[in-house]
């Protein structure tokens, strides 16, 4: 089992940047595929980005491609989401998640979730 704790959210102006972090407990972090999802008020949770165990593969939602970068540091048990050129529509609660099977965009395939961190983009 792994516990996930996100941090780094906040209020930022459109066009600005934020870096989210997700710290994982335990000694098996490197065995998990990691993903970031987000949920805006009144909307379903949606996939943002995912990264393979060794960081050799990454995958992004079209809406964030070219603006967001997912990375991980297995020595620090941490996954990051660098968010640049933020837009108003990026406002949401951002969640990190872990699964042991495969890199996937499907939220239902992830076994463990953090509590979320709020990102608010203002005009």
PyMOL commands that set and color helices and strands:
alter all, ss='L'
color gray80, all
select helices_A, chain A and resi 29-31+88-90+107-109
alter helices_A, ss='H'
color red, helices_A
select strands_A, chain A and resi 4-7+10-13+18-24+33-39+46-51+58-60+68-73+78-83+92-99+112-113+117-122
alter strands_A, ss='S'
color yellow, strands_A
deselect
rebuild
show_as cartoon
